[in-house]
Amino acid sequence: MVLFDRMRARVLVSTAALLVVVLAVTLAYAGSAGHLDRSFGHRGIAVVRGVHGVATSVAVGRRNRIVVAGPNPSEEFKVARVLGDGDVDRQFGHRGVVKVGFGEDRAAATSVALNRKGGIVVAGTVCSDLDTCQFAVARLLRNGKVDRSFGDNGKAEIAFPKPYGFDPSVALESTGRIVVGGSACESDDIRDCDVAIAALRRDGRLDPRFGNGGKVVSHFPRPEACREGIDAGTVQGMDIDSRGRVVVGGSCLGGGHAPVARFTANGDPDPSFGNDGIVDPYVGMARIGALVVDARDRIDVAGARHHGLAVARFEGSGRLDRSFGRRGVATARFVRHPNAKVGAQSVVIDSVGRILVGGFREDGAAFARFKPNGDVSRRFGRGGAFVLRGNKNGLWNGTSVLAVDSRDRVVAAGADRFAVHFALIRLLG
């Protein structure tokens, strides 16, 4: 009897120890990098009610407050701010939301950036009719009010020779200069587009020291391998390096190339970069989705490759960095359904140099993280990649634009599953 009691005690102790281990592993997995931060919003997801539309850009500012912008059915710029816990910031604009209209014209916000003082710069397009669209920029104060000292009563519009401009990105220099870059095309035919870049002074006026009166128009010579498509040759991302040089990436459908151009701070093609400012090496990506410049002025270009999310790194000279990933390209594959279609839409770099890519997969929003040397960050998500399924979690699976906060948590923006309201998620870093 005593022996039986001792054996039973040992079994109970062993079972209890096993349960502790299983629980610890489960909790560690649930709270590991690349998984939903349950302290944010409702179990990691925050929906901005009453904001109709899809968030196309996101930025994180002071106290980890999140600013998100995008178009909406009423055809205005729409901007919202969310607190670090996922609640809407009621002190911003009207109950957390600001609308910026452009008279009778239709407007759509596509990019947002925050300046050092907490001001918000939003870029997008304004269209007077179906065939005439141009870049537009608005600046808001920290409280969400339109900054009337900027441009024409808080807004600036920029026209280019080709009348159809779309998808501009905005970036801010340390001097306060605002750079906007995107595509300009003939009418609504976006198979033959120019790179269009404009530089604005702090007050919203064009900077005459940049290009021709503040504007630059250039063209990507597409490799023959690139297929014709509805966005062949269009700009897919823009950033500014530490020397004020403007870097833009172009689209190449099906050809596996990564067209990238760099312009000097005054808008001239940079002769020290590739062939007269342009490179287009083969990197095996189906389509470029975004780019970012790191602290050493290297250029990381994100796209889709082998049904996964990929990054190609360029040195300052324009050559592929062969020490990164495998001969300059790194790829993160998905553990589940590895052959599902995937696309990249955003790329950011965190405080320790890790590269995060956001995009979409046919079954949800897709994410991947790479170490600074291009190795896949296996502790992120499941083996370096993660898919948040739209129908299950209530997040629409069409957009995943990214930012990182002061704790290297990943903030992604899109819309709810019905594409009605702005939606945000936060992943643990």
Buried (B, 14 or more C-beta within 10 A) or exposed (E): EEEEEEEEEEEEEEEEEEEEEEEEEEEEEEEBBBBBBBBBBEBBBBBBEBBBBBBBBBBBBEEBBBBBBBBBEEBBBBBBBBBBEBEBBEEBBEBBBBBBBBEEBBBBBBBBBBBEEBBBBBBBBBBBEEEBBBBBBBBBBBEBEBBEEBBEEBBBBBBBEBBBBBBBBBBBBEEBBBBBBBBBBBEEEBEBBBBBBBBBBBEBEBBEEBBEEBBBBBEBEBBEEBEEBEBBBBBBBBBBBEEBBBBBBBBBBEBBBBBBBBBBBEBBBBEEBBEEBBBBBBBBBBBBBBBBBBEEBBBBBBBBBBBBBBBBBBBBEBEBBEEBBEEBBBBBBBEEEEEBEBBBBBBBBBEEEBBBBBBBBEBBBBBBBBBBEBBBBBEBBBBBBBBBBBEEBBBBBBBBBBBBBEEBBBBBBBBBBEBBBBBBBBBBB
